[in-house]
Amino acid sequence: MTNHSPTARRIAKTILNGFDAYFADFQNITLGAKARFETAAWQAVRQVSKARIDLYKTKVNQVLRLVHSVTSKDTSQLALWRDARATYAQLIASHSNYEIAETFFNSVFCSQFDHAHIHDSNIFVKPSRTPDDKPLRDYSIYISYSARNGLEKMVEEILGDFGFSVPWENLPRDVENICAALRAVPLASLGSGKQLRVDMLESVFYRNKAAYLVGRMIFHGEVMPMILPCLNNGRGGIFVDTLLHSNDSASIIFSFTRSYFMVDAPIPSRFVRFLSTIMPLKERSELYNSIGFHKHGKTEFYRHILAHMKVSNDQFVIAPGIKGMVMSVFTLPSYPVVFKVIKDHFDRPKTVTEQIVREKYKFVSRSDRVGRMADTQEYTNFIFYRNRFSEALLQELRDLVPSKLLITDKWVIIRHLYVERRMEPLNLYLQNASEEETREAMEEYGNAIKQLAAANIFPGDMLLKNFGVTRHGRVVFYDYDELCPLTECHFRKIPEARTAEQELADKPWYTVDEADVFPEEFRLFFSGNPTARAAFEELHSDLYDYRYWRRLQDRIHAGHVESAFPYRRKWRFRRRSLASAGRR
């Protein structure tokens, strides 16, 4: 081991001890998910989800204060941190979670230097060692099952191995439902289901009001997901709600539009590797995000886009669509994300401030996104190659965000931005949609509004351009500058005009407070698209009624937490077995 200064070793050890303490606290919060699910403590689920997200920054700040206390040296000297980085790399050489420990070091460094001096000599821009490629079967993170003795026997064994403290509502019925679903589609092409092998992760994935048993089916060399969402009936029983077996359905479960799972993953990288086998199109960054390690997800994303830049040559351009009044948005056509920068000045009639916008994005990151809001990653001093920027984009950035821009001959550095999955804006999607596609999109659009509202989120500006369409056809909200908790809104009916002058007036003749919302005005969102409006009004006309929104507010105030299923309701199993149904 190379000798380093005693001060550098103290700093490195302090940061590593801080990381281990953070990881232990993270795991302890996570381990409580089982009891919260079994006791249907849904309000507590939301509270601890926010607490776990906030834990990371709290720990980083604590560790930085400790770093300052373990040395009398000037901690603003980069040479000291380079030495500490080298020492830290040696300390984590055999650490099971070295890659997340690297991200923790990066965070402490960035907190010290306000995200300046981003270079691999100072932090871990590149990983300190090659990823572990040891076969997963050598690790005990999953249990393998065989259908040699019959499909029913195998499924019963799988369910029996998950030790919920609450009994199954009707285990024979659930086994029957799962086997029927397996035989109907994924096993239909097999001559005999006895050739099937199933690997199930031992840890349960908890999120919102569900527990997910996650595994994979292997037969004829093909790998398919096997995900069993389990629900609590609220009366002391657990039941399997459906079987998900396609790559797309698994991808939606682990979507960037949903809050993070609580899963006991002592070595997260091994879980990410397993999940990659059933969702090969998902980037590692998304999978780390999905299991709660969103800070390391940022690291993985940054490394991935740097690698992509080396094998691509297209330029960053202004993102297509109607330009917003708050954000300047650009994208790289060959890469599936957009970069959003808050403008220095907002066009009228926007009255929000930059600080308010940042708070809205922070609110989203801690909210239950119910599959209807895009997750975002926030970056400071993001570095790009200048020659990869189109001149039109550079000019827009100079015009709209000069305070956040540093341009040199080689670099474009943006002091603050958000990264978000790229989607096709709903208004652009509808321009080329068939009548059937328009109807489906309007059903999704209305469902998105309703599900957000049920989660106590009011989008505020519900213009079609503020929603996007994912590759799975789901409609997702992504413009957050006007959203707020639903319970802060005052939903009203527009008063009847008493005179002809009032009826023809350009401005309201009645008083309007800042929190007032008039659902009847939502029809204006469809101006210019009568087909979309007709479909929406057929499917979701209840959203025009102020009483609909007030009823939702009453339910939220009463402490009710709505169920939001990340799969089609028609896929849900019947709660009676076929045999018992026949007897009746």
Number of C-alpha atoms within 10 A of each C-alpha: 6 6 9 13 11 13 18 22 19 17 27 25 18 18 26 21 14 23 23 15 14 20 19 13 16 20 17 13 17 21 16 15 26 20 13 17 25 22 15 20 15 17 14 13 19 18 12 16 23 16 13 20 18 12 15 21 17 11 19 23 15 14 24 20 13 15 22 15 11 12 14 9 12 9 16 12 10 15 13 18 21 16 21 26 25 21 23 26 20 15 16 18 13 9 12 15 18 22 23 24 24 25 22 26 25 22 22 24 24 18 15 17 15 12 17 14 14 17 10 13 16 21 24 21 18 17 18 18 10 8 10 11 8 9 9 14 11 7 9 10 18 18 14 14 17 20 17 14 10 13 22 16 15 21 19 17 14 18 17 12 11 12 10 16 13 15 14 20 18 15 16 13 21 24 22 18 22 23 19 14 19 18 15 11 12 17 18 12 10 14 8 14 20 15 14 19 19 23 21 23 19 17 18 23 22 25 22 28 23 22 24 20 22 23 23 21 23 16 16 9 6 8 18 20 27 24 21 21 25 21 20 22 13 11 10 14 16 23 20 28 23 23 23 23 22 17 18 17 19 21 19 16 21 23 22 22 22 23 28 28 23 28 24 23 19 15 13 20 20 21 21 20 18 21 22 15 16 23 22 13 11 15 15 20 21 21 27 23 23 23 23 21 20 21 21 23 23 21 21 25 18 18 15 14 11 15 11 13 17 8 8 12 12 15 19 25 19 22 19 12 14 11 12 14 15 24 22 21 24 22 22 21 15 13 15 11 16 22 23 20 22 22 22 16 14 17 10 8 7 12 9 12 16 15 9 13 18 16 14 17 21 14 16 21 20 19 20 24 23 21 25 26 26 26 25 23 19 17 17 16 19 17 17 17 16 18 15 18 21 14 14 12 19 17 13 15 21 15 12 19 19 15 14 19 17 14 16 9 8 11 15 20 18 21 18 16 21 20 20 19 18 22 19 18 22 24 20 16 18 21 10 10 13 12 13 10 15 21 21 19 23 26 20 20 24 19 18 22 21 19 20 24 20 22 22 23 22 23 23 16 15 18 16 18 21 19 23 27 22 15 11 10 13 18 28 27 25 24 23 23 22 16 18 18 16 22 18 13 18 16 20 17 15 14 9 9 14 9 9 8 10 14 13 10 11 8 8 13 13 11 6 11 8 7 10 14 19 15 19 15 11 16 14 11 15 16 10 9 12 10 15 23 20 15 19 23 16 13 17 17 16 14 19 17 16 18 15 13 24 17 11 20 22 12 14 18 11 9 10 15 17 17 13 18 17 16 16 9 11 8 12 16 18 14 14 12 16 12 10 9 8 7 6 5
